[in-house]
Amino acid sequence: MSDVQRRKVERLTLDEFAKRDVAPELAAVLNQLNGGSFMECHKLIATQTGVWIDELVPVFQKLDAALATRSLPAVVR
């Protein structure tokens, strides 16, 4: 990641991110998520290392929900 890209990144603690308000449409699906790219990665790491971090679950659920509901960028050809 370049310095320019790094400056555009919002830095948050786990607590700050987990406590953020989410759009109502995301909040409606958060508790229904049990998979997705971030949660699947968390599960895989737990399987391989025996480490599970409970406080990451709501964070990964929010990230997966945000990915699942975001607008896809236009394809430039």
Secondary structure, 3 states (H helix, E strand, C coil): CCHHHHHCCCCCCHHHHHHCCCCHHHHHHHCCCCCCHHHHHHHHHHHHHCCCCCCHHHHHHHHHHHHHHCCCCCCCC
